[in-house]
Amino acid sequence: MSNPIPPTQAASTRTVIIGSGFGGLGAAIRLKQSGDHDFVIVERAQDVGGTWRDNTYPGCRCDVQSNLYSFSFAPNATWSETYPTQPEIYAYLKGVAADAGLGPHLRFGFDVEDVTFEETSGRWRVTATSGAVFTADVVIVASGGLAEPKLPDVEGIDSFAGPIIHSAAWDDSVDLSTARVGVIGTGASAIQIIPAIAPVVDHLTVFQRTPAWVLPHPGKVVSQRAKALYARLPFTQRIARWADYWMREALVIPFVKRPSMMAGAEKQAIEHLEAQVADPELRAKLTPSYRLGCKRILISDDYYPALASSTTTLETAGIERITPSGVMLADGRTVELDVLISATGFYVTDNPMAGKIHGRQGRPLADAYTGALPSYLGTTFPGFPNLFMVTGPNTALGHSSMVFMIESQLNYIVEAMGVINRAGAALIEPKASVAEAHAAAIDEKLPSTIWGSGCASWYLTEDGRNVTIWPDFTFTYRSRTRRFVRDDHLLGLRPGSGSGAMVEGSVPAR
């Protein structure tokens, strides 16, 4: 399915797309739909799928409805459940890539080492660890924020004698059936892993730093009748999709406008906890002290029963360090373990890919995650001509489907590429003043939202700045990305083609 590039050969293309998850595949399809076929998709793995290829841990599934967590232009009438499982999402993405004929554009085994804007040519140079190189007019970074697994920063973790398995790099060869297993973390992946392995292991110890808000899972099996209806009358599935969309969009009111409205959902979550956990001491350990929604809301019907099992222990004392044989707690006790599972998420606010990308004068894109470099709509950046990022700063959601946000960004990207074509230009980037205003508006808004209500989460940088969440309705973001404002951007020609200077709104004719 892929055409390899010899390591020493530098190949030229109009566009390099980095990553083959929802963002990368969506970008490729939208380019093809616009009539642009001069692009490659570089992927470090040997198949498409992104995070849904890599996360194969037991129980893995999405917490957004199937009909909404899919491309609007590629509905799937055969989802087996209303909330899709990892194998089905992975198969869906492979099918989308095949149906769109993306095989000739894919380059597997291309692990990006460096992406640099060459000011002498006005083009980008994308280099792999193997030495393979692409030069391109445009780069679309679609590697995503859930790509680099993050192990806990705990003293002694390298000394543990048994297997350490990160949730995003699951190892099926490790036999858990007679093992004393420890799980670090109680977030979105942990609440799926724990119920799946609890009945299998000899004993399970869960190390919790902060309890999560957990609501009943509303998922159900999709009936054969519904599948047949979606296949025969596709508009019925579109209606179901929009029903799911507007139900989730209503959450923006308590999330952003009136966080105090979360009290009703908190009551429901407490009732769910009380119904499933009889032990008052365990219930107390599992009761959050922060506002629901400040961290990602979790849904599960089997997480609490797994923790209440006689073969599971919940530890909340805190981890002092990891030893060769287990975990030493802050109170001096030691938990002996055979296997350690890290459900500790990813490098998100310190995205490693951003550190590999350099714009004008060598400036690293990593500055966008420290507040030193403003982004425009989380997609483009001053000083980074013709570079677009899918799911960049402040585009993630706490309430709805990232696929909707991705499609919104792709509208902007395709339109931007069309603008430079129609203008006879070669380069485009946002004005610094426009990007700064956009970033300032988000920074001003976030503290009064649910995500600014005081908890610590993976949405925040070490200094407490939220560079992750979009604090508004998704239709507002869709509107802003649909209406491409040319005057918000600088256009220019490449060096040597008449003028290398970036100018506002127009460029000299070629």
N, C-alpha and C positions, 0 to 999 in steps of 0.2 A: 504493500500500500504506500510505501515511502520511497523516494528517490534519494539515495545517499549522495553527499558531496565529499569528494576527496579532501582529506584534512588540509592539504597545502593549497587548495584552489580557492580563490576569492570569486564568488559568484555575485552578479548584480541583479537586482530586482527592484520593482517600484516600492513594494511594501513588505516588510518583515513583521509577522505576527508572532509574538512570543507567548506560547501556551496553547493548549488544545482542550481546555475545559469549556464551560458555557461561554465565557468571554471570547476566547480565541475562535471557536467554531462559529459563534454568532457573527463575529467581525468578518470572517472569511465568507460566510454566506451572504452577508449584506454587501460586501464588495462585489461578489459575483452578480447579485441582483442589480447592482448599479452599472454593470457592464465592464467592471474592472477585474481582469483575470491575471494580472501581473503581480502575484504575491506568493509568498511561501509562509508556511506555519512551522516554526521550529519548536520542537518538543524534546525535553531531556529523556523522557521515558520511551517505551516502545509501543505505545498505544495512546489513543486519545482518551479524554475523560477527566483530566485534572484531579481535583480532590475526590471525585466520585469513583475514580479508578484506584486511587491510593488507599482510601479508607475502607478496609474490608473487615473491620472488627465485628464480632458477633453483635447482632441487633442493630446494626447501622441503618438509619433511615433519616429522611428529611422531616423537619417539623413544620413544613409548609405544604398545603394541599397539592396533590399531583397535577390537577388541572391548571394551577397557577404557577407551579414550579416547572415550567416547560416553556419553550418558545411559542409566542403567539402565532408564528408562521409555520409551526410544525407541531400541531396538536397530536396527542397520542390517545386513541380511543380504547386502548387495551390495558391501561393501568389496572393492576389487580386490587389495589387498595387506594383509599382516598388520600393517604399519606404515603409517598413512595419509598420503597426500600432501596438500599444502595445498589444491589444487583440490577434492579429495574432501571434506575437512573443511568447507570453505566451503560446498559444495553441501549437505552434511549439515545444517549449521546453518540454511541458508535453507529447506530442506525441513521441519525441525523447527518453525520459526516459522510456515510456511504451514499445516502439518498441525494446529497448535495454534490456528489462527485468531487470530494475534497482530496481524495487519494493522491493525485499527482502533485498537489501543493504541499503535502506533509513531509517533513524532514525529522525523522525520529533520531534519538541518540544525540541530539544537539543541545548540550548543557551550556547555557549562556554564561560566559565568564566576564564579558565586558561589552557595553554599548556606549559608543562615543560619537558625539557630533564633531565632524571634521570641518572646521571653519574655512579651510582652504578650498574645499569642494562643495560645501553646503549640503553634504550628505551624511548619512549615519553609517557607522561601521559596527557590525554585530559579530562578535568573536566567540567561538565555543571553546571549552576546555580542551577539546581535541585539536584545536588549531584551525578548524574550519571557519571560514569568514563569509559573511554576506555584506555587501554594501547596498544601501537602500535610500530612496528619497524619503520614505515614511517608515516609522516604527510604531506599532500598536502593542503596548505592553499589556498582556492579558494573563499574566502568571498567577494572579489572584493573591488574596491575603491569607488563604488557608493552604499554603503550599510547603512551608518550612516548619516541621515539627519542633516543638520546644520542650526540652526536658526540664524538670524542676531544678532550680538553682539551689541545690542542697549539698552541703559538705559531705564528701565521701561517696557520692553517687557512682563514681568510677570504680569504687572498691567492691561493689556488690558482686558476690560470687555466682549468683544465679542469672538467668535471663532477665533482661530489662526490655520490655516491649512498649513502644509508644503506640497509642491508639491509631495513629496515622501510618504506622508501619507494622501492621499486625503479622505475627509469625505463627502460622498454623501448625508448624512442626513441634511447637512446645506443648507437651502434654500437661494439661491442667487438672486432670481427673483425680490425681492423688496428691496434689500440691497445696502447700500453704501459700496463698496468693494475696498480695497487697495491691490495692488500687489507690494511687494518689490523684486526687481531684474528684469533684462532685458536680461537674458542669454537664454540658449537652451530650458529650460522648460517654462520660462516665455513667450517666443514668440509663444509657442503653446497654453498655457493657456489663454492668453489675448484675442486672436481672438475668442476662443471658448466661453468665458463667457461675452464678451463685449455686445453682442446683448441681453443678458438675464438680467443683473444686472440693478439696478436703476441708479447708477453712478459708474464709475470705475476711480480710481486714481492709476497711475503707478508711483512708486518712482524709478527714474533712477539715478545711480551713474555714470556710463560710458555708452555711446551709443555703440551699437554693429554694426559690419558690417553685412549687410543682403543682400543676393543675391536672385534672383528669384528661386522659387522651381521648379526643373525639373521633379518632379514626375508625374506619370500618371497611369491610370488603366491598368492592364494587360489584354489583350484581351483573349477571350475564345480560339481563334486560337493558341495563344502563349502557353497557358496552355496545350492544347492538344498536341502541338508539343513537349513541354518539357517532357510530360508524355510518349509519344510514342518514342521519340528519345532523351534520356537524354543527349547525347553529345552536343545537341544544347543549353541546359541550361548551360553546362560547358563552352561553347564558350562565352555565354552572361556574365557569371561570370568573365571570364578572361578579357573580354573587359572592364567591370567595374573596375576590379583590375588595369589594366594598365593605364586607364584614371586617376585614383586616384594616382597611383604611380608617374605619371608625375609631380604631385604637389610638390614632394620632391625637384625638381630642384629650384623653387623659394623659397620654405620654408627653405631649408637648404643651397643651393649653392649660390643663387643670390636673396636675398629678394627684391631687387629693381624691379624685374620682376613682383611684385604684383601690379604695377601701373595700368596695364590693367584691372585687376579684380576690383580694387578700382574704376576705371572709370565706370565699369558696375554697381557696387553697388550704386554709386552716381546717375546714370541715373535711376536706379530702385527706389530710394528714391524720386527723383524729379517727376517721373511719378505718384507716389502714394500719395504724400503729397503736396498739393498746398500752404499751409501756409508757408511762408519763415521763420517765427520765429520758428515754430515747426521743420522745416527741419534743421535749424541750431542746435537745441538741439539734433537732431538725427544723426548728422554728426560726425563720429569718428575723433579723432586727432592722432591716432596711426596707424601703418602699418597693413593692412589687413592680418590676419593669426596669429597675435601675441596672440589674444584670439581666441577661437574656432569660425570658420566662421559659420554663421547661414543662413538657407534657409527658406524663407516664402513668400507667395503671399498675405497673409491676415493680417500680423502683422501691417504694416504701416497704412492700411485703418482702422484698429481697433483703433489705436492711434489718427487718424485724425477725428474720430467720435465725434459728438457733446456731447455725453454722457461720453466721456473719457477725463481725464486731465493728462498731463505728468508733473510731478514735478521733478525738477533737483536741487533744493536749498540744498538738503541734509537733512538727518533726525537728529534732535537734540536729541529727545527722544520720547518714546511712552507713551501715557497717557491712562487712562481707557476708554476714548471715541474716541481716534484716534491717530494722529501723529502730533507732533510739529516739524516744520521745522527749519532749521538753521537761517532763516531770521525772525523767530518769529511767523509766521503764523501757524494756527492749521487746520488740515484736519480732519473733523469728519467722523468716519467710524463705520460700523456695523460688518464687517468681515475683517480680515487681512490674506492675503495669502503670505506665504514666499516661494519664488522661489529662494532660496539662496544656493542651492547645497548641498554638502556633505563634511564630513571630509575626505579629500583625502591625503594631505601631512602630516596630523596628524592622520593617520588611527588608530582608537581605537583597532582594532584586533591586530595590531602589538605590542601594549602595554601589551597584555595578553600572549604573547609568549616569553618564556625564554629558552636560549640555555645553553651552558656550563657556569658554575659559575654564573648562574642566569642572564646572560646578556639579556636585553630586545631587541626584534627585532625592537622596535621603534627607536633604534639607526640608523637603515638603512635609516630613513627619516630625519635625522639631519646631515648626512655626517660622523658620527662617526663610522659607520659600512658599509663597502663597500659590494655591492651585485655583484654577477656574473651573467650577463645576466638577471638581475632582477628576478632571479629564486631561486638561492641558496646563502648561506651566510657562511663565515668562522665562525666556532664555533657553527654551528647549523647542526649537522650531520643528514642526512636523512630527512631534512625538505626542502620542495619545495614550492615556492609561485607562484601562477598564477596571472598575471597582477601585478607584484611587481614593485619596483622602476624603473623608466625610461623605461617602456614598453608600456605606453599609446601612442596614436596617435592623431595627429591633422589633418590627411588627409585621413585615410582609416579605414578598419574594424578591430576592436579588436579581432574578431573571428579568423582572420588569425594569429595574434600574439599569441593567446591562443593555437592554434593548433601547432604553432612552439615550444612553451614552453613544450607542452605535448610530442613532439618528444624527447626533451632533458630529461624530467623526466622519461619516460618509458625506454629510453636507459640507463640512470644512474642506474635505478633499475635493469636492465639486467646486467650491468657491475658488480655490487656487487655480483649478483648471480653467474656469470661466474668466478669471481675471488675468489670465496669461502670466500668473505668478508661479513661483516654485516653493516658497516658504510661507508658513503661517504660524503665528503664536499669539497668545492673548496679551493685551496690554498689561503692564505691571499694575497700573492703577485699578484696572477692572478686576484683576485677580485679588488684589489687596482688599478691595471693597467687598468682594464675595466672601473671602476668608474672615474678614472682620465681622460681617453680618452673622456668620455661623458662630463665631466665638462669642458674640454678644448674646445669642439666643440660647445656646446650650445650657448655661448654668441654671436657668429657670425651668428646664425640662426634667423629666423623670431621671434622665441619665446624669443630671447634675445634683441629685438629691443626697449624695454623700457616700455611696458605696464605692469600693474599689472593683474595677472590672478590666477585662482585656480591651475594652474600648479606649482606655486611657493610657497616655504616655507616663513615664516615671514621674514627671513633674505635674501630673494630674490633668493634662490637656486632652480633650476628646478630639482625636483626629480621625475618628472612625465613622460615627453615626451621622446620617442625614436627619436634621431635626425638623422635619416638616412632612406634609403630605407628599406621597410619591407622584401624584398628578401635577403638583407644583413643579417638581423636578422635570417631569416629562414635558411640561409646557415650556420650561426654560431651555431645554435641549432641543425641542422641536423648532423653536424660533431662533435660528442662527442669526446673531447680530454681527454683521460684518464690521461695523464701526468699533466693536469691542476688541478687534484684532489688528495685528500688524501684518502686512504682507510684504514680500520681497522677492528679489531674484537671487539666483546663486552667484557667488563670486565669479567674475569672468564673463558673465552673461549680460553685462550692461550696467548693473548696479547691484552691489551686495547689501545695500542699506535697506532696513525694514522701514516701511512708511505706513501711514494710517489710511486704511480703506481702499487704497488703489496702488498700482505700480505702473511704471512706464511700460508702454507696449514693447514687445520683443522686436 
